[in-house]
Amino acid sequence: QVQLVESGGGSVQAGGSLRLSCAASGSILSINTMAWYRQAPGMQRELVAAITGGGSTNYAESVKGRFTISRDNDKQTVSLQMNSLKPEDTAIYYCNALGLMGGTPIRALNAWGQGTQVTVSS
């Protein structure tokens, strides 16, 4: 069993900042990629940012220069610093982890957090 627990969502005015955090726990052998996705009402879930175990990052064009993803491999956590927030950033943000689960046989890990609401008002 693997759990991802997110924290840090909330409401903020345009131009403000929020920091999201996500902690993974459970039977985890390794985590390759940790990522943040978001889903706005009526929209498909989209990738916001991703980071590999080696620290390589990937960002959606819409958040480049405003959001920064980071991770602590030892603590199995990932964070998303969101600056210069815009109303269009309003969505539920989900944490995702890809890797391998512990146990026999070894299985692929693809875990999701429960989501945290981010609301940006104009």
Contact map, one row per residue, 1 for C-alpha under 8 A:
11100000000000000000000001100000000000000000000000000000000000000000000000000000000000000000000000000000000000000000000000
11110000000000000000000111110000000000000000000000000000000000000000000000000000000000000000000000000000000000100000000000
11111000000000000000000111000000000000000000000000000000000000000000000000000000000000000000000000000000000000111000000000
01111100000000000000011110000000000000000000000000000000000000000000000000000000000000000000001100000000000000111100000000
00111110000000000000011100000000000000000000000000000000000000000000000000000000000000000000000000000000000000001100000000
00011111000000000001111000000000000000000000000000000000000000000000000000000000000000000000011000000000000000001111000000
00001111100000000001110000000000000000000000000000000000000000000000000000000000000000000000000000000000000000000001000000
00000111110000000111100000000000000000000000000000000000000000000000000000000000000000000000000000000000000000000001000000
00000011111000000111000000000000000000000000000000000000000000000000000000000000000000000000000000000000000000000001110000
00000001111100000100000000000000000000000000000000000000000000000000000000000000000000000000000000000000000000000001111000
00000000111110000000000000000000000000000000000000000000000000000000000000000000000000000000000000000000000000000000011110
00000000011111011100000000000000000000000000000000000000000000000000000000000000000000000000000000000000000000000000001110
00000000001111110000000000000000000000000000000000000000000000000000000000000000000010000000000000000000000000000000000111
00000000000111110000000000000000000000000000000000000000000000000000000000000000000111100000000000000000000000000000000111
00000000000011111000000000000000000000000000000000000000000000000000000000000000001111000000000000000000000000000000000000
00000000000111111100000000000000000000000000000000000000000000000000000000000000001110000000000000000000000000000000000000
00000000000100111110000000000000000000000000000000000000000000000000000000000000111110000000000000000000000000000000000000
00000001110100011111000000000000000000000000000000000000000000000000000000000000111000000000000000000000000000000000000000
00000001100000001111100000000000000000000000000000000000000000000000000000000011110000000000000000000000000000000000000000
00000111100000000111110000000000000000000000000000000000000000000000000000000011110000000000000000000000000000000000000000
00000111000000000011111000000000000000000000000000000000000000000000000000001111000000000000000000000000000000000000000000
00011110000000000001111100000000000000000000000000000000000000000000000000001110000000000000001000000000000000001000000000
00011100000000000000111110000000000000000000000000000000000000000000000000111100000000000000000000000000000000000000000000
01111000000000000000011111000000000000000000000000000000000000000000000000011000000000000000000000000000000000000000000000
01110000000000000000001111110000000000000000000000000000000000000000000000010000000000000000000000000000000000000000000000
11100000000000000000000111110000000000000000000000000000000000000000000000000000000000000000000000000000000000000000000000
11000000000000000000000011111000000000000000000000000000000000000000000000000000000000000000000000001110000000000000000000
01000000000000000000000011111110000000000000000000000000000000000000000000000000000000000000000000011100000010000000000000
00000000000000000000000000111110000000000000000000000000000000000000000000000000000000000000000000111100000000000000000000
00000000000000000000000000011111000000000000000000000000000000000000000000000000000000000000000000111000000000000000000000
00000000000000000000000000011111110000000000000000001000000000000000000000010000000000000000000011110000000010000000000000
00000000000000000000000000000111110000000000000000011000000000000000000000000000000000000000000011100000000000000000000000
00000000000000000000000000000011111000000000000001111000000000000000000000000000000000000000000011100000000000000000000000
00000000000000000000000000000011111100000000000001110000000000000000001000000100000000000000001111000000000000000000000000
00000000000000000000000000000000111110000000001111100000000000000000000000000100000000000000001110000000000000000000000000
00000000000000000000000000000000011111000000001111000000000000000000000000000001000000000000111100000000000000000000000000
00000000000000000000000000000000001111100000111110000000000000000000000000000000000000000000111100000000000000000000000000
00000000000000000000000000000000000111110000111100000000000000000000000000000000000000000011110000000000000000000000000000
00000000000000000000000000000000000011111011110000000000000000000000000000000000000000000011100000000000000000000000000000
00000000000000000000000000000000000001111111100000000000000000000000000000000000000000000111000000000000000000000000000000
00000000000000000000000000000000000000111110000000000000000000000000000000000000000000000010000000000000000000000000000000
00000000000000000000000000000000000000011111000000000000000000000000000000000000000000000000000000000000000000000000000000
00000000000000000000000000000000000000111111100000000000000000000000000000000000000000000000000000000000000000000000000000
00000000000000000000000000000000000000110111110000000000000000000000000000000000000000000000000000000000000000000000000000
00000000000000000000000000000000000011110011111000000000000000000000000000000000000000000000000000000000000000000000000000
00000000000000000000000000000000000011100001111100000000000000000000000000000000000000000000000000000000000000000000000000
00000000000000000000000000000000001111000000111111000000001100000000000000000000000000000000000000000000000000000000000000
00000000000000000000000000000000001111000000011111000000001100100000000000000000000000000000000000000000000000000000000000
00000000000000000000000000000000001110000000001111100000111100000001100000000000000000000000000000000000000000000000000000
00000000000000000000000000000000111100000000001111110000111000000000100000000000000000000000000000000000000000000000000000
00000000000000000000000000000000111000000000000011111111110000000000111000000000000000000000000000000000000000000000000000
00000000000000000000000000000001110000000000000001111111100000000000000000000000000000000000000000000000000000000000000000
00000000000000000000000000000011100000000000000000111111000000000000000010000000000000000000000000000000000000000000000000
00000000000000000000000000000000000000000000000000111111000000000000000000000000000000000000000000000000000000000000000000
00000000000000000000000000000000000000000000000000111111100000000000011000000000000000000000000000000000000000000000000000
00000000000000000000000000000000000000000000000000111111110000000000000000000000000000000000000000000000000000000000000000
00000000000000000000000000000000000000000000000011110011111000000000100000000000000000000000000000000000000000000000000000
00000000000000000000000000000000000000000000000011100001111100000000000000000000000000000000000000000000000000000000000000
00000000000000000000000000000000000000000000001111000000111110110000000000000000000000000000000000000000000000000000000000
00000000000000000000000000000000000000000000001110000000011111110000000000000000000000000000000000000000000000000000000000
00000000000000000000000000000000000000000000000000000000001111110000000000000000000000000000000000000000000000000000000000
00000000000000000000000000000000000000000000000000000000000111110000000000000000000000000000000000000000000000000000000000
00000000000000000000000000000000000000000000000100000000001111111110000000000000000000000000000000000000000000000000000000
00000000000000000000000000000000000000000000000000000000001111111110000000000000000000000000000000000000000000000000000000
00000000000000000000000000000000000000000000000000000000000000111111000000000000000000000000000000000000000000000000000000
00000000000000000000000000000000000000000000000000000000000000111111000000000000011110000000000000000000000000000000000000
00000000000000000000000000000000000000000000000000000000000000111111100000000001111000000000000000000000000000000000000000
00000000000000000000000000000000000000000000000010000000000000001111110000000001110000000000000000000000000000000000000000
00000000000000000000000000000000000000000000000011100000100000000011111000000111100000000000000000000000000000000000000000
00000000000000000000000000000000000000000000000000100010000000000001111100000111000000000000000000000000000000000000000000
00000000000000000000000000000000010000000000000000100010000000000000111110011110000000000000000000000000000000000000000000
00000000000000000000000000000000000000000000000000000000000000000000011111111100000000000000000000000000000000000000000000
00000000000000000000000000000000000000000000000000001000000000000000001111111000000000000000000000000000000000000000000000
00000000000000000000000000000000000000000000000000000000000000000000000111110000000000000000000000000000000000000000000000
00000000000000000000001000000000000000000000000000000000000000000000000111111000000000000000000000000000000000000000000000
00000000000000000000001110000010000000000000000000000000000000000000001111111100000000000000000000000000000000000000000000
00000000000000000000111100000000000000000000000000000000000000000000001110111110000000000000000000000000000000000000000000
00000000000000000000111000000000011000000000000000000000000000000000111100011111000000000000000000000000000000000000000000
00000000000000000011110000000000000000000000000000000000000000000000111000001111100000000000000000000000000000000000000000
00000000000000000011100000000000000100000000000000000000000000000011110000000111110000000000000000000000000000000000000000
00000000000000001111000000000000000000000000000000000000000000000011100000000011111000000000000000000000000000000000000000
00000000000000001111000000000000000000000000000000000000000000000111000000000001111110000000000000000000000000000000000000
00000000000000111100000000000000000000000000000000000000000000000110000000000000111110000000000000000000000000000000000000
00000000000001111000000000000000000000000000000000000000000000000100000000000000011111000000000000000000000000000000000000
00000000000011111000000000000000000000000000000000000000000000000100000000000000011111101000000000000000000000000000000100
00000000000001100000000000000000000000000000000000000000000000000000000000000000000111111100000000000000000000000000000111
00000000000001000000000000000000000000000000000000000000000000000000000000000000000011111100000000000000000000000000001111
00000000000000000000000000000000000000000000000000000000000000000000000000000000000001111100000000000000000000000000000100
00000000000000000000000000000000000000000000000000000000000000000000000000000000000011111110000000000000000000000000011100
00000000000000000000000000000000000000010000000000000000000000000000000000000000000001111111000000000000000000000000111100
00000000000000000000000000000000000001111000000000000000000000000000000000000000000000001111100000000000000000000000111000
00000000000000000000000000000000000001110000000000000000000000000000000000000000000000000111110000000000000000000011110000
00000000000000000000000000000000000111100000000000000000000000000000000000000000000000000011111000000000000000000011110000
00000100000000000000000000000000000111000000000000000000000000000000000000000000000000000001111100000000000000011111000000
00010100000000000000010000000000011110000000000000000000000000000000000000000000000000000000111110000000000000011110000000
00010000000000000000000000000000011110000000000000000000000000000000000000000000000000000000011111000000000001111000000000
00000000000000000000000000000011111000000000000000000000000000000000000000000000000000000000001111100000000011110000000000
00000000000000000000000000000011110000000000000000000000000000000000000000000000000000000000000111110000000111100000000000
00000000000000000000000000001111100000000000000000000000000000000000000000000000000000000000000011111000000111000000000000
00000000000000000000000000011110000000000000000000000000000000000000000000000000000000000000000001111100011110000000000000
00000000000000000000000000111100000000000000000000000000000000000000000000000000000000000000000000111110011110000000000000
00000000000000000000000000111000000000000000000000000000000000000000000000000000000000000000000000011111011000000000000000
00000000000000000000000000100000000000000000000000000000000000000000000000000000000000000000000000001111111000000000000000
00000000000000000000000000000000000000000000000000000000000000000000000000000000000000000000000000000111111000000000000000
00000000000000000000000000000000000000000000000000000000000000000000000000000000000000000000000000000011111000000000000000
00000000000000000000000000000000000000000000000000000000000000000000000000000000000000000000000000011111111100000000000000
00000000000000000000000000000000000000000000000000000000000000000000000000000000000000000000000000011111111110000000000000
00000000000000000000000000000000000000000000000000000000000000000000000000000000000000000000000001111000011111000000000000
00000000000000000000000000010010000000000000000000000000000000000000000000000000000000000000000011111000001111100000000000
00000000000000000000000000000000000000000000000000000000000000000000000000000000000000000000000111100000000111110000000000
01110000000000000000000000000000000000000000000000000000000000000000000000000000000000000000000111000000000011111000000000
00110000000000000000000000000000000000000000000000000000000000000000000000000000000000000000011110000000000001111100000000
00111100000000000000010000000000000000000000000000000000000000000000000000000000000000000000011100000000000000111110000000
00011100000000000000000000000000000000000000000000000000000000000000000000000000000000000000011000000000000000011111000000
00000100000000000000000000000000000000000000000000000000000000000000000000000000000000000001111000000000000000001111100000
00000111110000000000000000000000000000000000000000000000000000000000000000000000000000000001110000000000000000000111110000
00000000110000000000000000000000000000000000000000000000000000000000000000000000000000000111100000000000000000000011111000
00000000111000000000000000000000000000000000000000000000000000000000000000000000000000001111100000000000000000000001111100
00000000011100000000000000000000000000000000000000000000000000000000000000000000000000101110000000000000000000000000111110
00000000001111000000000000000000000000000000000000000000000000000000000000000000000011111100000000000000000000000000011111
00000000001111000000000000000000000000000000000000000000000000000000000000000000000001100000000000000000000000000000001111
00000000000011000000000000000000000000000000000000000000000000000000000000000000000001100000000000000000000000000000000111
